[in-house]
Amino acid sequence: MGRWVALVLMVMSVATWVLILWKGWWLWSVARTWPAAQAAVWQASDWPDAMRRLNVFDPRAVLQPMVRAVMTLDHVAPGSMADQGDRRWAMTRVLREAMAHVVARAQHGQTVLASVGATAPFVGLLGTVWGIYNALAGLSLTAGLDIEQLAGPVGEALVMTAGGLLVAIPAVLAYNAMGRRIQALEAQLEGFAHDVLGWHHPQEGLDP
């Protein structure tokens, strides 16, 4: 049982650090390229030109889905509900859908980090309880109680608790740090969508 607990903690630790390194790099890359990508959009002559520019300045494809969504409005099937509705409503809808897609990509892996941070200490505690139980059960079969015989197994069991904490702490810290960065990215995307709506409909104000 102790070996299985150790294996589970190892898998949790590997998954946590893979997500930390991958998502940390992804979010850092997005933050680094965001100013140039946003500037490339507004310096373009039209939306197709903006899309071509974003192929260079938006390697993580954060703004590309939103620009592509705006471009799809020019190819709406005649007579469809999207064609019959208000243009501002249609643009709000496609921008909202594109932004939700980007945010979902950014949040990928957050559930794993939250689950590891919440369960790893208890997995380690399970290993500790099981190890202490086996140590006491083994001593009950011996003729006399020897503290040296008890110290080794109990010490090994207590290491499981420490292992659970060592796995959980990085997961919790990464979850909180990345969650704040994802919230900042969502706010930036909302600001960009707000600017696009204001650019298309300046006479109607900037409120969606």
C-alpha positions as CSV (number, residue, x, y, z in Angstrom):
1,M,0.0,0.0,0.0
2,G,2.8,2.4,0.8
3,R,4.4,1.8,-2.6
4,W,1.1,2.5,-4.3
5,V,0.7,5.8,-2.3
6,A,4.2,6.8,-3.3
7,L,3.5,6.0,-6.9
8,V,0.3,8.1,-6.9
9,L,2.2,11.0,-5.3
10,M,4.9,10.7,-7.9
11,V,2.4,10.8,-10.8
12,M,0.7,13.8,-9.2
13,S,4.1,15.6,-8.9
14,V,5.1,14.9,-12.5
15,A,1.7,16.1,-13.8
16,T,1.9,19.2,-11.6
17,W,5.4,20.2,-12.8
18,V,4.6,19.5,-16.5
19,L,1.6,21.8,-16.2
20,I,3.6,24.4,-14.4
21,L,6.3,24.5,-17.0
22,W,4.0,24.3,-20.0
23,K,1.3,26.7,-18.8
24,G,3.9,29.1,-17.3
25,W,5.7,29.3,-20.7
26,W,2.4,29.7,-22.6
27,L,1.1,32.5,-20.3
28,W,4.5,34.2,-20.4
29,S,4.6,34.1,-24.2
30,V,1.1,35.5,-24.4
31,A,1.9,38.4,-22.1
32,R,5.1,39.1,-24.0
33,T,3.4,39.1,-27.5
34,W,0.1,40.8,-26.5
35,P,1.2,44.5,-27.0
36,A,2.7,43.8,-30.5
37,A,-0.3,41.6,-31.5
38,Q,-2.8,44.2,-30.5
39,A,-0.9,47.0,-32.2
40,A,-0.6,44.9,-35.3
41,V,-4.4,44.7,-35.5
42,W,-5.0,48.4,-35.3
43,Q,-2.2,49.2,-37.7
44,A,-3.7,46.9,-40.4
45,S,-5.7,48.3,-43.3
46,D,-8.5,45.8,-42.9
47,W,-9.4,42.6,-41.1
48,P,-7.8,40.2,-43.6
49,D,-4.6,42.3,-43.3
50,A,-4.9,42.1,-39.5
51,M,-5.1,38.3,-39.7
52,R,-2.0,38.1,-41.8
53,R,-0.1,40.3,-39.3
54,L,-1.3,38.2,-36.4
55,N,0.2,35.1,-38.0
56,V,3.5,36.7,-37.1
57,F,2.8,38.7,-34.0
58,D,0.3,36.3,-32.3
59,P,2.0,32.9,-32.2
60,R,-0.2,31.6,-29.4
61,A,-3.4,32.4,-31.4
62,V,-5.0,34.5,-28.7
63,L,-6.3,37.4,-30.8
64,Q,-6.6,35.4,-34.1
65,P,-9.9,33.7,-33.1
66,M,-11.5,37.0,-32.3
67,V,-10.4,38.6,-35.6
68,R,-11.5,35.5,-37.5
69,A,-14.9,35.7,-35.8
70,V,-15.3,39.3,-37.0
71,M,-14.4,38.2,-40.5
72,T,-17.1,35.5,-40.5
73,L,-19.8,38.1,-40.4
74,D,-19.1,38.9,-44.0
75,H,-19.9,35.4,-45.0
76,V,-23.2,34.8,-43.2
77,A,-25.7,32.8,-45.2
78,P,-28.4,35.1,-46.7
79,G,-31.8,34.6,-44.9
80,S,-30.3,33.0,-41.8
81,M,-31.1,34.2,-38.3
82,A,-27.6,35.7,-38.1
83,D,-28.2,37.6,-41.3
84,Q,-31.6,38.9,-40.2
85,G,-30.5,40.0,-36.7
86,D,-28.9,43.3,-35.7
87,R,-25.2,43.6,-36.9
88,R,-24.1,44.8,-33.4
89,W,-25.8,41.8,-31.8
90,A,-24.2,39.4,-34.3
91,M,-20.7,40.9,-33.6
92,T,-21.2,40.7,-29.9
93,R,-22.2,37.1,-30.2
94,V,-19.2,36.0,-32.3
95,L,-16.7,37.9,-30.2
96,R,-18.1,36.4,-27.0
97,E,-17.9,32.9,-28.5
98,A,-14.3,33.4,-29.7
99,M,-13.3,34.9,-26.3
100,A,-14.8,31.9,-24.4
101,H,-12.8,29.6,-26.7
102,V,-9.5,31.4,-25.9
103,V,-10.2,31.6,-22.1
104,A,-11.1,27.8,-22.1
105,R,-7.7,27.1,-23.7
106,A,-6.0,29.3,-21.1
107,Q,-7.8,27.5,-18.2
108,H,-6.7,24.1,-19.5
109,G,-5.0,22.2,-16.7
110,Q,-6.3,24.4,-13.9
111,T,-8.6,21.6,-12.7
112,V,-5.7,19.2,-12.4
113,L,-3.7,21.7,-10.3
114,A,-6.7,22.3,-8.1
115,S,-7.3,18.6,-7.7
116,V,-3.7,17.8,-6.8
117,G,-3.5,20.7,-4.4
118,A,-6.7,19.5,-2.6
119,T,-6.0,15.7,-2.5
120,A,-2.2,15.2,-2.3
121,P,-2.0,16.0,1.5
122,F,-4.8,13.4,2.1
123,V,-3.1,10.8,-0.1
124,G,0.1,11.3,1.9
125,L,-1.8,11.1,5.1
126,L,-3.3,7.8,3.9
127,G,0.2,6.4,3.4
128,T,1.2,7.6,6.9
129,V,-1.8,6.0,8.6
130,W,-1.4,2.7,6.7
131,G,2.3,2.6,7.4
132,I,1.9,3.2,11.2
133,Y,-0.9,0.6,11.3
134,N,1.4,-2.0,9.7
135,A,4.2,-1.1,12.0
136,L,2.1,-1.5,15.1
137,A,0.5,-4.7,13.7
138,G,4.0,-6.1,13.1
139,L,5.1,-5.3,16.6
140,S,2.1,-7.0,18.1
141,L,3.3,-10.3,16.7
142,T,6.7,-10.0,18.4
143,A,7.5,-11.1,21.9
144,G,8.6,-7.7,23.2
145,L,8.3,-4.0,22.3
146,D,11.5,-2.6,20.8
147,I,11.5,1.2,20.1
148,E,14.1,0.7,17.4
149,Q,11.8,-1.7,15.6
150,L,9.0,0.9,15.7
151,A,11.0,4.0,14.9
152,G,12.0,2.9,11.3
153,P,8.6,2.0,10.0
154,V,6.9,5.0,11.7
155,G,9.5,7.4,10.3
156,E,9.0,6.0,6.8
157,A,5.3,6.4,7.2
158,L,5.6,10.0,8.3
159,V,7.6,10.8,5.2
160,M,4.4,10.1,3.2
161,T,2.7,13.1,4.9
162,A,5.7,15.3,4.0
163,G,5.6,14.0,0.4
164,G,1.9,14.9,0.1
165,L,2.6,18.4,1.2
166,L,5.6,18.8,-1.1
167,V,3.3,17.8,-4.0
168,A,0.4,19.9,-3.0
169,I,2.2,23.2,-2.2
170,P,3.6,23.8,-5.7
171,A,0.2,22.9,-7.2
172,V,-1.7,25.4,-5.0
173,L,0.8,28.2,-5.6
174,A,0.8,27.6,-9.4
175,Y,-3.0,27.4,-9.5
176,N,-3.3,30.8,-7.7
177,A,-0.6,32.5,-9.8
178,M,-1.9,31.2,-13.1
179,G,-5.4,32.0,-12.1
180,R,-4.6,35.6,-11.7
181,R,-2.8,35.7,-15.0
182,I,-5.7,34.1,-16.8
183,Q,-8.1,36.7,-15.2
184,A,-5.8,39.4,-16.5
185,L,-5.9,37.8,-20.0
186,E,-9.7,37.6,-19.9
187,A,-9.8,41.3,-19.0
188,Q,-7.5,42.1,-21.9
189,L,-9.7,40.1,-24.3
190,E,-12.8,41.9,-23.0
191,G,-11.1,45.2,-23.6
192,F,-10.2,44.2,-27.1
193,A,-13.8,43.1,-27.9
194,H,-15.0,46.4,-26.4
195,D,-12.7,48.3,-28.7
196,V,-13.8,46.3,-31.8
197,L,-17.5,47.0,-31.0
198,G,-16.8,50.7,-30.5
199,W,-14.9,50.9,-33.8
200,H,-17.7,49.3,-35.7
201,H,-20.5,51.2,-34.0
202,P,-19.1,54.5,-32.8
203,Q,-22.4,56.2,-32.9
204,E,-23.9,53.7,-30.5
205,G,-21.4,54.1,-27.7
206,L,-19.0,51.6,-26.4
207,D,-21.3,49.5,-24.2
208,P,-22.1,46.1,-25.7
